[in-house]
């Protein structure tokens, strides 16, 4: 795969992530905006966090896809490194959301 093909692949992933984001926002339209924003941030972290592909050196793929393929389809695969990265990303989003909540960012009045 050339660098241009990888760029196209990430563009497809980004467009798909925007579609998923639109769906999540539509499904949660009755929720308060803070919860919707938190859900949107978590979706973006999970769909767009890059991780090196172990079987093809020098290329990146979304971390959740690497974890799934390493865990399910590669007998010698190790899904824990990308899973830990996703956990750290999730915790970072939750920590930022908590900090915003403490500081009152985004509240009306």
Backbone as a printed PyTorch tensor [residue, N CA C, xyz], in Angstrom:
tensor([[[  0.8510,  -1.1710,   0.0000],
         [  0.0000,   0.0000,   0.0000],
         [  0.8970,   1.2360,   0.0000]],

        [[  0.5980,   2.1600,  -0.8680],
         [  1.3810,   3.3870,  -0.9280],
         [  0.8340,   4.3920,   0.0790]],

        [[  1.5960,   5.4570,   0.2550],
         [  1.1760,   6.5070,   1.1750],
         [ -0.1390,   7.1410,   0.7200]],

        [[ -0.3320,   7.2620,  -0.5900],
         [ -1.5630,   7.8460,  -1.1160],
         [ -2.7570,   6.9420,  -0.8140]],

        [[ -2.5780,   5.6350,  -0.9340],
         [ -3.6570,   4.7020,  -0.6110],
         [ -4.0210,   4.7680,   0.8720]],

        [[ -3.0020,   4.9020,   1.7220],
         [ -3.2740,   5.0180,   3.1520],
         [ -4.0210,   6.3120,   3.4450]],

        [[ -3.6690,   7.3800,   2.7560],
         [ -4.3730,   8.6500,   2.9310],
         [ -5.8370,   8.5030,   2.5300]],

        [[ -6.0940,   7.8570,   1.4020],
         [ -7.4710,   7.6260,   0.9840],
         [ -8.2200,   6.7620,   2.0020]],

        [[ -7.5510,   5.7650,   2.5360],
         [ -8.1910,   4.8980,   3.5290],
         [ -8.5810,   5.7070,   4.7660]],

        [[ -7.7030,   6.5960,   5.2290],
         [ -8.0240,   7.4180,   6.3950],
         [ -9.1190,   8.4280,   6.0780]],

        [[ -9.1810,   8.9020,   4.8390],
         [-10.2840,   9.7810,   4.4490],
         [-11.6130,   9.0330,   4.5180]],

        [[-11.6290,   7.7890,   4.0750],
         [-12.8410,   6.9690,   4.1670],
         [-13.2160,   6.7670,   5.6320]],

        [[-12.2330,   6.4920,   6.4780],
         [-12.4900,   6.3120,   7.9050],
         [-13.0640,   7.6010,   8.5000]],

        [[-12.4970,   8.7480,   8.1290],
         [-12.9700,  10.0270,   8.6630],
         [-14.4040,  10.3180,   8.2230]],

        [[-14.7150,  10.0570,   6.9710],
         [-16.0820,  10.2810,   6.4850],
         [-17.0440,   9.3280,   7.1970]],

        [[-16.6500,   8.0800,   7.3550],
         [-17.4920,   7.1210,   8.0720],
         [-17.6810,   7.5620,   9.5270]],

        [[-16.6350,   8.0740,  10.1460],
         [-16.7330,   8.5530,  11.5320],
         [-17.7020,   9.7260,  11.6280]],

        [[-17.6840,  10.6020,  10.6450],
         [-18.6450,  11.7080,  10.6420],
         [-20.0740,  11.1890,  10.4960]],

        [[-20.2620,  10.1560,   9.6900],
         [-21.5810,   9.5410,   9.5720],
         [-22.0460,   8.9310,  10.8780]],

        [[-21.1430,   8.2260,  11.5480],
         [-21.4770,   7.6400,  12.8500],
         [-21.7800,   8.7440,  13.8500]],

        [[-20.9820,   9.8090,  13.8230],
         [-21.2020,  10.9380,  14.7210],
         [-22.5840,  11.5520,  14.4900]],

        [[-22.9570,  11.7450,  13.2340],
         [-24.2830,  12.2940,  12.9200],
         [-25.3770,  11.3650,  13.4520]],

        [[-25.1840,  10.0680,  13.3030],
         [-26.1550,   9.1140,  13.8240],
         [-26.2570,   9.1620,  15.3400]],

        [[-25.1230,   9.2340,  16.0170],
         [-25.1170,   9.3160,  17.4820],
         [-25.8230,  10.5860,  17.9410]],

        [[-25.5130,  11.7040,  17.2900],
         [-26.1520,  12.9620,  17.6790],
         [-27.6570,  12.9280,  17.4110]],

        [[-28.0680,  12.2690,  16.3360],
         [-29.5010,  12.1510,  16.0490],
         [-30.1930,  11.2560,  17.0800]],

        [[-29.5350,  10.1610,  17.4500],
         [-30.1310,   9.2370,  18.4160],
         [-30.2020,   9.8230,  19.8260]],

        [[-29.3240,  10.7590,  20.1240],
         [-29.2720,  11.3310,  21.4730],
         [-29.8100,  12.7580,  21.5050]],

        [[-30.6280,  13.1400,  20.5380],
         [-31.0870,  14.5310,  20.4610],
         [-31.9160,  14.9480,  21.6670]],

        [[-32.4970,  14.0110,  22.3920],
         [-33.2810,  14.3700,  23.5810],
         [-32.4000,  14.5120,  24.8320]],

        [[-31.1410,  14.1550,  24.7350],
         [-30.2290,  14.2600,  25.8780],
         [-29.7780,  15.7060,  26.0490]],

        [[-29.3370,  16.0840,  27.2360],
         [-28.7270,  17.4110,  27.4230],
         [-27.4430,  17.5120,  26.5960]],

        [[-27.1170,  18.7350,  26.1640],
         [-25.9930,  18.9220,  25.2520],
         [-24.6730,  18.4010,  25.8260]],

        [[-24.4350,  18.5560,  27.1110],
         [-23.1780,  18.0910,  27.6970],
         [-22.9650,  16.5960,  27.5110]],

        [[-24.0310,  15.8180,  27.6860],
         [-23.9260,  14.3670,  27.5090],
         [-23.7340,  14.0210,  26.0350]],

        [[-24.3930,  14.7730,  25.1630],
         [-24.2360,  14.5340,  23.7250],
         [-22.8020,  14.8330,  23.2850]],

        [[-22.2480,  15.9250,  23.8030],
         [-20.8700,  16.2870,  23.4560],
         [-19.8910,  15.2360,  23.9750]],

        [[-20.1320,  14.7380,  25.1760],
         [-19.2780,  13.6870,  25.7280],
         [-19.3400,  12.4340,  24.8640]],

        [[-20.5420,  12.0450,  24.4720],
         [-20.7020,  10.8680,  23.6200],
         [-20.0000,  11.0810,  22.2750]],

        [[-20.1410,  12.2650,  21.7080],
         [-19.4890,  12.5620,  20.4270],
         [-17.9670,  12.4830,  20.5530]],

        [[-17.4220,  13.0180,  21.6360],
         [-15.9690,  12.9700,  21.8370],
         [-15.4850,  11.5350,  21.9950]],

        [[-16.2260,  10.7310,  22.7390],
         [-15.8410,   9.3260,  22.9100],
         [-15.8930,   8.5690,  21.5880]],

        [[-16.9150,   8.8370,  20.7910],
         [-17.0270,   8.1800,  19.4840],
         [-15.8400,   8.5540,  18.6070]],

        [[-15.4690,   9.8240,  18.5970],
         [-14.3500,  10.2590,  17.7600],
         [-13.0300,   9.6360,  18.2200]],

        [[-12.8280,   9.5490,  19.5430],
         [-11.6050,   8.9050,  20.0480],
         [-11.5680,   7.4490,  19.6020]],

        [[-12.6660,   6.7460,  19.7670],
         [-12.6950,   5.3250,  19.4350],
         [-12.5630,   5.0720,  17.9410]],

        [[-13.1070,   5.9470,  17.1170],
         [-13.0640,   5.6990,  15.6750],
         [-11.7980,   6.2290,  14.9990]],

        [[-11.1640,   7.2360,  15.5810],
         [-10.0680,   7.9010,  14.8730],
         [ -8.6890,   7.7570,  15.5150]],

        [[ -8.5790,   7.0950,  16.6650],
         [ -7.2530,   6.9340,  17.2770],
         [ -6.4130,   5.9720,  16.4410]],

        [[ -5.2850,   6.4520,  15.9100],
         [ -4.4540,   5.5720,  15.0790],
         [ -3.5930,   4.6340,  15.9240]],

        [[ -3.2800,   3.4970,  15.3270],
         [ -2.3980,   2.5230,  15.9870],
         [ -1.6200,   1.7840,  14.9080]],

        [[ -0.3380,   1.4900,  15.1460],
         [  0.4440,   0.7600,  14.1370],
         [ -0.1110,  -0.6390,  13.8840]],

        [[ -0.1140,  -1.0230,  12.6270],
         [ -0.5450,  -2.3620,  12.2460],
         [  0.6660,  -3.2840,  12.3980]],

        [[  0.5270,  -4.3270,  13.2200],
         [  1.6760,  -5.1830,  13.5210],
         [  2.1380,  -5.9880,  12.3100]],

        [[  1.2230,  -6.4110,  11.4610],
         [  1.6090,  -7.2780,  10.3490],
         [  2.1420,  -6.5020,   9.1450]],

        [[  1.9110,  -5.1880,   9.1060],
         [  2.4000,  -4.3610,   8.0030],
         [  3.1170,  -3.1620,   8.6180]],

        [[  4.4150,  -3.2240,   8.6770],
         [  5.2020,  -2.1700,   9.3130],
         [  5.0200,  -0.8390,   8.5940]],

        [[  4.9330,   0.2300,   9.3820],
         [  4.8930,   1.5730,   8.8240],
         [  3.5110,   2.0910,   8.4920]],

        [[  2.4640,   1.3160,   8.7660],
         [  1.1060,   1.7650,   8.4640],
         [  0.2810,   1.8350,   9.7330]],

        [[ -0.6900,   2.7300,   9.7220],
         [ -1.5710,   2.9180,  10.8600],
         [ -2.9970,   2.5570,  10.4690]],

        [[ -3.7580,   2.1340,  11.4670],
         [ -5.1810,   1.8510,  11.2950],
         [ -5.8690,   2.2920,  12.5790]],

        [[ -7.1830,   2.4510,  12.5520],
         [ -7.8770,   2.7830,  13.7980],
         [ -7.5960,   1.7230,  14.8670]],

        [[ -7.3390,   2.1840,  16.0810],
         [ -6.9160,   1.2880,  17.1620],
         [ -7.9450,   0.2030,  17.4540]],

        [[ -9.2290,   0.5430,  17.3770],
         [-10.2280,  -0.4770,  17.6880],
         [-10.2170,  -1.5890,  16.6390]],

        [[ -9.9220,  -1.2550,  15.3880],
         [ -9.8510,  -2.2690,  14.3400],
         [ -8.6270,  -3.1640,  14.5510]],

        [[ -7.4980,  -2.5590,  14.9090],
         [ -6.2990,  -3.3420,  15.1900],
         [ -6.5560,  -4.2830,  16.3620]],

        [[ -7.2130,  -3.7810,  17.4070],
         [ -7.4980,  -4.6290,  18.5730],
         [ -8.4070,  -5.8000,  18.1960]],

        [[ -9.4370,  -5.5260,  17.4060],
         [-10.3580,  -6.5900,  16.9970],
         [ -9.6360,  -7.6300,  16.1460]],

        [[ -8.8790,  -7.1770,  15.1570],
         [ -8.2030,  -8.1300,  14.2830],
         [ -7.1200,  -8.9050,  15.0160]],

        [[ -6.3810,  -8.2270,  15.8910],
         [ -5.3480,  -8.9300,  16.6580],
         [ -5.9670,  -9.9450,  17.6150]],

        [[ -7.1120,  -9.6100,  18.1830],
         [ -7.7430, -10.5080,  19.1480],
         [ -8.5070, -11.6600,  18.5240]],

        [[ -9.1610, -11.4060,  17.3990],
         [-10.0240, -12.4340,  16.8130],
         [ -9.3830, -13.2280,  15.6830]],

        [[ -8.5700, -12.5890,  14.8760],
         [ -8.1040, -13.2320,  13.6430],
         [ -6.6280, -13.5940,  13.6130]],

        [[ -5.8730, -13.1510,  14.5890],
         [ -4.4500, -13.4570,  14.6190],
         [ -4.1680, -14.3180,  15.8510]],

        [[ -3.8950, -15.6100,  15.6600],
         [ -3.7000, -16.4940,  16.8180],
         [ -2.5780, -16.0320,  17.7530]],

        [[ -1.5460, -15.4230,  17.1970],
         [ -0.4490, -14.9310,  18.0400],
         [ -0.6070, -13.4460,  18.3440]],

        [[ -1.7320, -12.8780,  17.9910],
         [ -1.9430, -11.4400,  18.1380],
         [ -2.0940, -11.0190,  19.5870]],

        [[ -1.7950,  -9.7500,  19.8260],
         [ -1.9150,  -9.1760,  21.1600],
         [ -2.8100,  -7.9410,  21.0630]],

        [[ -4.0970,  -8.0610,  21.4360],
         [ -5.0030,  -6.9220,  21.3210],
         [ -4.8750,  -5.9100,  22.4650]],

        [[ -4.0540,  -6.2050,  23.4680],
         [ -4.0230,  -5.3460,  24.6480],
         [ -3.3600,  -3.9920,  24.4410]],

        [[ -2.2760,  -3.8570,  23.6750],
         [ -1.7150,  -2.5050,  23.5060],
         [ -2.6930,  -1.5010,  22.8810]],

        [[ -3.3670,  -1.8210,  21.7630],
         [ -4.3230,  -0.8350,  21.2590],
         [ -5.5380,  -0.6760,  22.1830]],

        [[ -5.9090,  -1.7250,  22.8900],
         [ -7.0270,  -1.6230,  23.8360],
         [ -6.6720,  -0.6900,  24.9860]],

        [[ -5.4350,  -0.7830,  25.4610],
         [ -4.9840,   0.1270,  26.5250],
         [ -4.9600,   1.5670,  26.0250]],

        [[ -4.5390,   1.7660,  24.7730],
         [ -4.5360,   3.1190,  24.2040],
         [ -5.9540,   3.6760,  24.1350]],

        [[ -6.9120,   2.8400,  23.7550],
         [ -8.3030,   3.2790,  23.7250],
         [ -8.8080,   3.5970,  25.1310]],

        [[ -8.4060,   2.8070,  26.1080],
         [ -8.7850,   3.0780,  27.4910],
         [ -8.2120,   4.4130,  27.9520]],

        [[ -6.9510,   4.6740,  27.6310],
         [ -6.3270,   5.9450,  28.0080],
         [ -7.0370,   7.1130,  27.3210]],

        [[ -7.3700,   6.9580,  26.0470],
         [ -8.1020,   8.0030,  25.3340],
         [ -9.4650,   8.2520,  25.9500]],

        [[-10.1540,   7.1690,  26.3110],
         [-11.4670,   7.2890,  26.9520],
         [-11.3440,   8.0020,  28.3000]],

        [[-10.3510,   7.6050,  29.0850],
         [-10.1430,   8.2460,  30.3900],
         [ -9.7770,   9.7180,  30.2340]],

        [[ -9.0090,  10.0570,  29.1990],
         [ -8.6470,  11.4620,  28.9600],
         [ -9.8900,  12.2820,  28.6280]],

        [[-10.7680,  11.7420,  27.7890],
         [-12.0150,  12.4530,  27.4560],
         [-12.8720,  12.6190,  28.7100]],

        [[-12.9910,  11.5720,  29.5070],
         [-13.7930,  11.6530,  30.7220],
         [-13.1860,  12.6390,  31.7230]],

        [[-11.8600,  12.6700,  31.8260],
         [-11.2040,  13.6270,  32.7240],
         [-11.4430,  15.0630,  32.2580]],

        [[-11.3380,  15.2880,  30.9440],
         [-11.6150,  16.6310,  30.4260],
         [-13.0630,  17.0250,  30.6540]],

        [[-13.9820,  16.0830,  30.4660],
         [-15.3990,  16.3640,  30.7040],
         [-15.6260,  16.7140,  32.1790]],

        [[-14.9840,  15.9810,  33.0710],
         [-15.0950,  16.2860,  34.4930],
         [-14.5100,  17.6470,  34.8330]],

        [[-13.3720,  17.9720,  34.2250],
         [-12.7580,  19.2820,  34.4540],
         [-13.6610,  20.3980,  33.9450]],

        [[-14.2260,  20.2230,  32.7530],
         [-15.1520,  21.2210,  32.2140],
         [-16.3550,  21.3910,  33.1410]],

        [[-16.8290,  20.2880,  33.6660],
         [-17.9750,  20.3360,  34.5730],
         [-17.6240,  21.1110,  35.8460]],

        [[-16.4310,  20.8480,  36.4030],
         [-15.9930,  21.5600,  37.6180],
         [-15.8240,  23.0450,  37.3610]],

        [[-15.2920,  23.3920,  36.1870],
         [-15.0560,  24.7990,  35.8680],
         [-16.3010,  25.5120,  35.3680]],

        [[-17.3530,  24.7550,  35.0960],
         [-18.5890,  25.3500,  34.6090],
         [-18.5320,  25.7490,  33.1530]],

        [[-17.6400,  25.1640,  32.3830],
         [-17.5300,  25.4950,  30.9730],
         [-18.7670,  24.9920,  30.2530]],

        [[-19.3890,  25.8560,  29.4660],
         [-20.5380,  25.4770,  28.6730],
         [-21.8740,  25.6320,  29.3800]],

        [[-21.8560,  26.0260,  30.6310],
         [-23.1230,  26.2360,  31.3410],
         [-23.7060,  27.5860,  30.9660]],

        [[-25.0120,  27.6330,  30.9170],
         [-25.6980,  28.9100,  30.6580],
         [-25.8730,  29.6600,  31.9580]],

        [[-25.7490,  30.9650,  31.8610],
         [-25.9970,  31.8120,  33.0240],
         [-24.7970,  31.9840,  33.8150]]])
